[in-house]
Amino acid sequence: MTPHKQSTESRRSGVSKREIAKLFPECHIELQRVTLVPQLARLIAPWSWLTCYALERLQLLNTHYLGVIRKIHWRVESCQVLPNCSGLLK
């Protein structure tokens, strides 16, 4: 690693599921851990892709999330809120 690359990498920090939930408070969040620890993958991959695949499937050493964040849309549950809305809730 070059000195520049190493200093940039050491400044990175992860974001937890809890922190993601705080950033998007009124959203439905689905997250899945998907990436094997990059340093481990770089070490193992040249010798065995199958081992990398197996370790990634275990999800114990996965460090990155892939997710969907959707804003929650509130539904009107009662016609008492809107006058003359009997046809809107069907």
C-alpha positions in Angstrom: 0.0 0.0 0.0 1.2 3.5 -0.7 1.3 5.9 2.2 -1.5 8.0 0.7 -3.8 5.0 0.3 -3.1 3.8 3.8 -3.9 7.1 5.4 -7.1 7.4 3.5 -8.2 3.9 4.4 -7.5 4.4 8.1 -9.9 7.4 8.2 -12.9 5.3 7.1 -15.4 4.2 9.6 -18.4 2.0 9.3 -22.0 2.9 9.8 -24.2 0.6 11.9 -27.8 -0.4 11.3 -28.7 1.7 14.3 -27.0 4.8 12.8 -28.7 4.2 9.4 -32.1 4.0 11.2 -31.3 7.4 13.0 -30.5 9.0 9.6 -33.8 7.9 8.1 -36.3 8.0 11.0 -39.5 7.8 9.1 -38.5 5.1 6.6 -38.8 1.4 6.3 -35.3 0.0 6.0 -34.2 -3.4 4.7 -30.5 -4.2 5.0 -28.5 -7.3 4.2 -24.8 -7.9 4.9 -23.2 -8.8 1.5 -19.5 -8.3 1.3 -16.7 -10.4 2.8 -14.1 -8.3 4.7 -12.2 -6.8 1.8 -8.7 -7.4 3.4 -9.6 -11.1 3.9 -11.0 -11.4 0.4 -7.8 -9.9 -1.1 -5.7 -12.4 0.8 -7.8 -15.6 0.0 -9.1 -14.8 -3.5 -5.9 -15.4 -5.5 -5.8 -19.0 -4.2 -9.5 -19.9 -3.8 -12.6 -18.2 -5.1 -14.7 -21.0 -3.7 -13.4 -20.3 -0.2 -14.3 -16.6 -0.6 -17.7 -17.6 -1.8 -18.3 -20.0 1.1 -17.1 -17.4 3.7 -19.3 -14.7 2.2 -22.3 -17.1 2.4 -21.8 -17.6 6.1 -22.3 -13.8 6.6 -20.2 -13.8 9.8 -17.4 -11.9 8.2 -19.5 -9.7 5.9 -18.9 -6.0 6.5 -20.9 -4.1 3.9 -24.7 -3.6 3.6 -26.9 -3.6 0.6 -30.2 -2.1 1.4 -33.5 -0.5 0.4 -34.8 2.5 2.3 -38.4 3.5 1.6 -40.2 6.5 3.0 -43.3 5.4 4.9 -46.5 6.9 3.4 -49.2 7.2 6.0 -52.7 6.0 5.0 -55.9 7.7 5.9 -57.8 5.0 7.9 -61.0 6.9 8.6 -63.4 9.1 6.6 -63.7 11.3 9.6 -60.5 13.1 8.6 -61.7 14.0 5.1 -65.3 14.9 4.4 -67.0 13.0 1.5 -64.2 10.5 1.1 -66.2 7.3 1.0 -64.9 6.5 -2.5 -61.2 7.2 -1.7 -60.5 4.3 0.6 -61.6 1.5 -1.6 
